[in-house]
Amino acid sequence: MPRLIIHEDAGQDLRALRMSQPMLWGRLMALLEQIAANARLMDMLTVQGFGSDEREPFEASRWQKYWHEGKDIWRLKFWELEHQRLPYRVIYALKRGTGEHHVLAIASRDFNYDPDHPTTRRILQAYEDL
């Protein structure tokens, strides 16, 4: 059965949001819990473009740069947050062969997926440590 696991780094991101933006934290937690409790949504976490038509709570997409390097790293865009101008992304990875999806970061879109950004480097390190 698929599982959604919060990596310690993402846990720190969530704790920081709980202090600085409690309403955003609450919505993120509710959305993550919704996914974890729904087998269909869990299965869709690794379907490229799932939800891009906004008929689902999120859009799932590969982090293309690293996908082409053989890394199974993905991102979620939550439509509800986008419409509220809260462009946060959930970055996660599938640990192949286990059904485990590891949330590696909760990050503002401002890091722009820049390979040299500290958030990107932190995500890549967490991925390597899985």
N, C-alpha and C positions, 0 to 999 in steps of 0.2 A: 504494500500500500504506500502511495506517495506521502512524503512528509515535508513540511516546511519548517526549516530550522533557522533560527536567528543566530548568526555568527556573533561573537563577542564584539567585534568592531561595529556591527549594525546595532547591537544592543546599546553601545555607547552613544551612537547617533540618536537612537530613540530616547535615551535618558536626557540628552542635551535638548532635544525638541520638547520633551515633557516640561522642562524648566522654562525654556524660552518661548515656546508656542504651544501651550497646552491643548488648544482646540485642534490644531494641525496634528499633534501627536495622537489625540483621541480618534480622529478620522483615519489616520494611517493604521492605527492598531485595529480599528473595526474592519477596515478593508483587508488587512492581512489575515485577521481571524475568519472573515468571510471566505477567503480563498482556501485557507487551511481546512475548513469544515466542509468544503464542497469538492467532491472527487472530480467532477467535470472541470471545474476551474483549475484544480491542481494539474490535471492532464493537459490543459491548454497553456500552461506556463512555458512550454517549449514548442509551441506552434507559431512559427514566424508570421507576424501580422495579425494574430488573433486579436479581435476587438478593435481593429483600426477603423471600423465603420461606426464606432461609438455606441453600438448596441449592447456592449458588455461593459462591466465596470472598469476595465483596463485594456490597454494594448500591450501585448508582449512582442518584443523584438530582440533579435540577436545583437550583441555588440559586434558589428561586422568586422572591424579591424582585428579583433582577437579571435573571432570565429574562424577567420581565414588562417589563423595561426594554430588552430586546433584546440582552442580554449572554449569551453561551453559556458560562456558568460552572456547573460541576458539582462534586459531592463524592463521594468513595468512603468507605464505612464498611466496614472489614474485620472480618468476624465473629469471626475468631480473636482479634483484639486486643480486641474488645468483651467476649468471654467471659473474657479475662484482666484485665478492668477497666483497659484501656489505650485510652481513647477518643480515639484520634488520627484525624484526617481528612486525606485527600489531596484538596486542592482543585485542580481542573484546568479547562482551557478547551479547547474545540475551535476551532481556527483554520479557519473555514469555507473550503471550496474546496480545502483542502490535504491533508486527512486527518491533520493533525498535532494531537495532543493534548498540550498543554503543562501539565505539573505546575507550578502556581504556588506552592503552599505545602504543607508538612506541618505540621499544627497540632493542638495539643491541642483537644479539643472545648470547653474552657473559654472560648474566645473567643465562643462562643454565637452566632456569626453576627451579632453586634451591628454595625450600620453605622458606629458611631463608634469601634469598637475598632481599635487600630493594625494588627492583623493583617488586618482587613477592608480598611482603607485601602491597605495594602501590596499585597494581592491585586488590588484594583481598579486600582491603578497599573500593576502588572505586566500585567494584562489589556489595558489601554489601550496599552501599549508593544508588544504582539504585532504 
